Amino acid sequence: MIPCEIENKIISKKVPISMQMELTWKCNQKCSHCYQYSDDKTEIPLNKAKDIINQLADAGALYLSFTGGEPMMHKDFWKILEHAFNKHFAVSIQTNGMFIDEYAARKFKDLNILAAHLSIHGSNASIHDSITGIKGSFDKLLKASHLLKQSGIKTVFNFTLLKQNFSERHKIIKLKEKIAPDAELRISPYLYPKNDGTNDNNRLKIKTSQAIEFFEEKVAEGKEMATGLLCNFGSRGCAINPKGEVYPCSSVPLVAGNLNKASFLEIWTNSPVFKRIREVTEADLKECANCDVKEHCFRCSGFSYAERKSLFDCSYETKKTATIIKKASGTRERIREKNEKNKKNEI
């Protein structure tokens, strides 16, 4: 974690400290909820990938996340990873785990990667494989987790709540504790729209009743919910796709420039897209000004763009979530007050 005062300096100086590179759109799974829509098999050529990594290092980037598609499907994956290691990046990999064998786990350790993020969709093969569309993917995920644990690689399990796996959330926690107690588990109730702007995967989104149940559980556990009307997308980092296109965030497919036509620093410094994003303050979010749930809202410009074709209008999805969190927080407060009152009466 970066100390708050350093984080503020990074944001104020617009240093692209944390970057994401989609090495390829190729993938060996067919996840039903995936936000990637493209059947394009484009991947960043090796020389271009090295050049981009060099540019990112010169721009001051420290953290680099390789994703896709499935990044390990890139024909030059290991050469790209080695180059990032030689440029002293803290590298993380977003993967489905199907290519992680003994060699890969050992190589990750040798190249000192920061973390391997594994996508998990269920606590058993039946549910997990039904979502990935690939039989045997769950068993390979478990094997990958075991090999990463043996190699001492930090592992993060990413679990997206869907209608078909909502009841799995408690089982996933128990499974994680059994197979990788030192690993981190991130459960997300958010299903991002596809990058082509369609809502084809909306049918998989958890029901409102399920969202209420999930957030009430989090509040009851005393978990602090992230809030904020503005995030730091486009200010402390951005994303690059296999075509060399630069965009503010993986959930905001708004092209700010192309690395085949301009340098990264030129795009980062001069792109009208980035300039506009960085100029915005909470005062510009007109619909948020008098909103009665804004204190509970973790507003996402990606949802706003998908829903409204505007980065700065209200996101219906995040407002609905904020409403649920506000109600759940009120319930917790009433229970706390009732318990305190009962204690006083007992005295």
C-alpha positions in Angstrom: 0.0 0.0 0.0 1.2 3.5 -0.8 1.1 6.0 2.1 -1.7 8.5 1.8 0.6 11.6 1.5 2.6 9.9 -1.3 -0.6 8.9 -3.0 -1.9 12.5 -3.0 1.4 13.7 -4.5 1.3 11.1 -7.2 -2.3 12.2 -8.1 -1.5 15.9 -8.0 1.6 15.4 -10.2 -0.3 13.1 -12.5 2.3 10.3 -12.4 1.0 7.2 -14.2 2.1 5.0 -11.3 -0.2 2.0 -11.9 -0.8 0.7 -15.4 -2.7 -2.1 -17.0 -1.8 -3.8 -20.3 -4.1 -6.2 -22.2 -1.5 -8.3 -24.0 -4.0 -10.2 -26.1 -7.8 -10.6 -26.5 -7.4 -14.3 -27.1 -8.8 -16.4 -24.3 -9.2 -20.2 -23.7 -12.4 -19.7 -21.7 -15.9 -18.5 -22.6 -17.0 -16.9 -19.4 -20.7 -16.0 -19.6 -20.3 -12.7 -17.8 -17.1 -11.4 -19.4 -17.0 -7.7 -20.3 -14.7 -8.3 -23.2 -16.8 -8.6 -26.4 -14.2 -8.8 -29.1 -13.5 -12.0 -31.1 -10.4 -10.2 -32.4 -7.3 -12.3 -31.8 -5.0 -9.2 -31.9 -2.0 -9.2 -29.5 0.7 -6.7 -28.9 3.8 -7.6 -30.9 6.8 -8.4 -28.8 8.9 -5.4 -29.9 6.0 -3.0 -29.4 5.3 -4.5 -25.9 8.9 -3.9 -24.9 8.8 -0.4 -26.3 5.6 0.4 -24.4 7.1 -1.0 -21.2 10.2 1.2 -21.7 7.9 4.3 -22.2 5.9 3.5 -19.0 9.1 3.1 -17.0 10.4 6.5 -18.3 7.0 8.0 -17.3 7.4 6.9 -13.7 5.1 3.9 -13.6 5.9 1.3 -10.9 3.0 -1.1 -11.0 2.1 -3.1 -14.1 -0.8 -5.5 -14.5 -0.9 -7.9 -17.4 -4.3 -9.0 -18.4 -6.4 -9.9 -21.5 -8.1 -12.0 -22.6 -5.8 -14.5 -21.1 -2.4 -12.9 -21.0 -0.5 -16.2 -20.8 -1.9 -17.1 -24.3 0.4 -14.4 -25.8 3.0 -16.2 -27.7 5.8 -14.1 -26.2 4.3 -13.8 -22.7 7.5 -14.9 -20.9 9.7 -12.6 -22.9 7.4 -9.7 -22.1 7.3 -10.6 -18.4 11.1 -10.9 -18.3 11.4 -7.4 -19.9 9.1 -5.9 -17.3 11.1 -7.6 -14.5 14.3 -6.1 -16.0 12.7 -2.7 -16.0 12.0 -3.2 -12.2 8.2 -3.2 -12.4 6.0 -4.7 -9.7 4.1 -7.0 -11.9 0.8 -8.7 -11.3 -1.0 -11.2 -13.6 -4.7 -11.4 -14.1 -5.3 -15.0 -15.2 -7.7 -17.9 -15.2 -4.9 -20.2 -14.1 -5.2 -22.8 -16.8 -1.6 -22.3 -18.0 0.0 -22.3 -14.6 2.1 -25.4 -14.3 5.3 -26.2 -12.3 7.4 -24.3 -14.8 5.1 -21.2 -14.7 5.0 -21.1 -10.9 8.8 -21.4 -10.7 9.2 -18.7 -13.3 6.8 -16.4 -11.5 9.0 -16.8 -8.4 12.2 -16.2 -10.3 10.7 -13.0 -11.8 9.5 -11.9 -8.4 5.9 -11.1 -9.5 3.9 -9.1 -7.1 0.7 -11.3 -7.3 -1.3 -13.7 -9.4 -5.0 -12.8 -9.6 -7.1 -15.9 -10.2 -10.7 -15.8 -11.4 -12.9 -18.2 -9.4 -16.6 -18.7 -10.1 -17.8 -21.4 -7.8 -16.7 -23.8 -5.0 -17.0 -26.9 -7.2 -16.4 -27.9 -10.8 -20.1 -28.0 -11.7 -20.7 -24.3 -11.1 -17.2 -23.0 -12.0 -17.0 -24.9 -15.3 -20.6 -24.0 -16.2 -19.6 -20.3 -16.1 -16.2 -20.6 -17.8 -17.7 -22.9 -20.5 -14.7 -25.2 -20.2 -14.8 -28.6 -18.5 -11.8 -29.2 -16.2 -11.2 -25.5 -15.6 -12.0 -25.7 -11.9 -9.5 -28.6 -11.4 -6.8 -26.6 -13.2 -7.6 -23.6 -11.0 -7.1 -25.6 -7.9 -3.8 -27.0 -9.2 -2.6 -23.5 -10.1 -3.5 -22.3 -6.6 -1.5 -25.2 -5.1 1.6 -24.5 -7.2 1.5 -20.8 -6.5 1.3 -21.5 -2.8 4.3 -23.8 -3.0 6.3 -21.2 -4.8 5.4 -18.5 -2.3 3.5 -16.3 -4.8 0.9 -14.0 -3.4 -2.5 -15.2 -4.7 -5.7 -13.1 -5.0 -9.0 -14.9 -5.8 -11.5 -12.7 -7.7 -15.1 -13.8 -7.3 -17.8 -12.0 -9.2 -21.3 -12.5 -7.8 -23.8 -13.8 -10.4 -27.3 -15.2 -10.2 -26.0 -18.7 -10.7 -23.2 -18.5 -8.1 -24.6 -16.1 -5.4 -25.3 -19.0 -3.0 -21.6 -20.0 -3.4 -20.2 -17.0 -1.6 -19.8 -18.6 1.8 -18.6 -21.8 0.3 -15.9 -19.9 -1.6 -14.7 -18.4 1.7 -14.4 -21.8 3.2 -12.7 -23.2 0.1 -10.1 -20.4 0.1 -9.3 -21.0 3.8 -8.8 -24.7 3.0 -6.7 -24.5 -0.1 -4.9 -21.2 0.3 -5.4 -19.6 3.8 -2.8 -16.9 3.1 -4.5 -15.8 -0.2 -6.8 -12.8 -0.5 -10.4 -13.2 -1.6 -12.2 -10.3 -3.3 -15.9 -10.7 -3.8 -17.5 -8.2 -6.2 -21.3 -7.7 -6.6 -20.6 -5.5 -9.7 -21.1 -6.9 -13.2 -19.5 -4.5 -15.7 -21.3 -4.0 -19.1 -19.6 -5.3 -22.2 -17.0 -3.0 -23.8 -19.2 -2.7 -26.9 -21.8 -0.9 -24.8 -24.4 -3.6 -24.9 -26.0 -5.1 -21.8 -26.0 -8.7 -23.0 -24.6 -9.9 -19.7 -27.2 -8.0 -17.6 -29.3 -11.2 -17.4 -26.6 -12.7 -15.2 -26.6 -9.8 -12.7 -27.6 -10.6 -9.1 -31.2 -9.7 -8.2 -31.9 -6.7 -6.1 -32.9 -9.0 -3.2 -29.6 -10.7 -3.5 -27.7 -7.4 -3.5 -29.6 -6.3 -0.4 -28.7 -9.6 1.3 -25.0 -9.3 0.3 -24.6 -5.7 1.5 -26.5 -6.3 4.7 -24.1 -9.1 5.5 -21.1 -6.8 4.8 -22.6 -4.1 7.0 -23.4 -6.6 9.8 -19.8 -7.8 9.7 -18.6 -4.2 10.2 -17.0 -3.9 6.8 -16.3 -0.4 5.7 -17.8 0.3 2.2 -15.7 2.3 -0.2 -17.3 5.6 -1.0 -16.4 8.6 -3.2 -18.0 10.4 -6.2 -14.7 10.7 -8.1 -12.1 8.0 -8.6 -8.5 8.4 -9.8 -8.9 6.9 -13.2 -6.8 8.8 -15.7 -4.8 10.5 -12.9 -2.6 7.7 -11.4 -2.8 5.3 -14.2 -4.7 4.0 -17.2 -5.1 1.0 -19.5 -3.6 -0.1 -22.9 -5.3 -2.7 -25.2 -3.7 -5.1 -27.7 -4.1 -2.5 -30.5 -2.0 0.0 -28.6 -5.0 2.1 -27.8 -4.8 4.0 -24.5 -7.9 4.5 -22.4 -8.7 5.8 -18.9 -9.7 2.6 -17.3 -10.5 -1.0 -18.3 -14.2 -0.2 -17.6 -14.2 3.0 -19.7 -13.6 2.0 -23.4 -13.0 5.7 -24.4 -9.9 5.9 -26.6 -7.5 8.7 -25.5 -4.8 8.0 -28.1 -2.9 5.3 -29.9 0.7 4.3 -29.2 1.2 3.5 -32.9 0.7 7.1 -33.6 2.0 9.0 -30.5 4.2 8.4 -27.5 2.7 7.4 -24.2 3.8 10.7 -22.6 2.3 12.7 -25.4 -1.1 10.9 -24.9 -0.9 11.0 -21.1 0.0 14.7 -21.0 -2.0 16.1 -24.0 -5.0 13.9 -24.7 -8.3 15.9 -24.5 -9.8 12.8 -22.8 -7.4 12.8 -19.9 -7.5 16.6 -19.7 -11.2 16.6 -19.4 -11.2 13.9 -16.7 -8.6 15.7 -14.6 -10.5 18.9 -14.7 -13.7 17.5 -13.1 -14.6 18.2 -9.5 -17.5 17.0 -7.4 -19.2 20.3 -8.2 -19.4 19.2 -11.9 -21.5 16.2 -10.9 -24.8 18.1 -11.0 -27.0 15.1 -10.4 -25.0 14.1 -7.3 -25.4 17.5 -5.6 -28.7 16.9 -3.9 -28.7 13.1 -3.9 -29.7 11.7 -0.6 -27.4 8.6 -0.9 -24.2 10.3 -2.1 -22.4 9.7 1.2 -22.9 5.9 0.7 -22.0 6.0 -3.0 -19.0 4.6 -4.7 -19.7 6.2 -8.1 -18.2 4.5 -11.1 -17.7 6.5 -14.3 -17.5 3.2 -16.2 -21.1 2.4 -15.3 -22.1 6.0 -16.1 -20.5 5.8 -19.5 -22.1 2.5 -20.3 -25.6 3.6 -19.1 -25.6 7.3 -20.2 -22.7 7.7 -22.6 -21.3 10.3 -20.2 -18.6 9.9 -17.7 -20.1 12.4 -15.3 -23.8 11.7 -15.2 -25.4 9.6 -12.4 -24.9 5.9 -12.7 -28.2 4.1 -12.0 -26.3 1.0 -11.0 -24.1 2.7 -8.3 -27.0 4.8 -7.1 -29.1 1.6 -6.5 -26.2 0.1 -4.6 -25.7 3.2 -2.5 -29.4 3.1 -1.6 -29.1 -0.5 -0.5 -26.0 0.4 1.6 -27.7 3.3 3.2 -30.6 1.2 4.2 -28.3 -1.5 5.6 -26.2 1.0 7.5 -29.4 2.4 9.0 -30.5 -1.0 10.1 -27.1 -1.6 11.8 -27.3 1.7 13.6 -30.8 1.0 14.9 -29.6 -2.4 16.2 -26.7 -0.8 17.9 -28.8 1.8 19.6 -31.3 -0.9 20.7 -28.5 -3.0 22.2 -27.1 0.0 24.0 -30.5 0.8 25.4 -31.1 -2.8 26.6 -27.7 -2.7 28.4 -28.7 0.5 30.2 -32.0 -1.0 31.2 -30.2 -4.1 32.6 -28.0 -1.8 34.7 
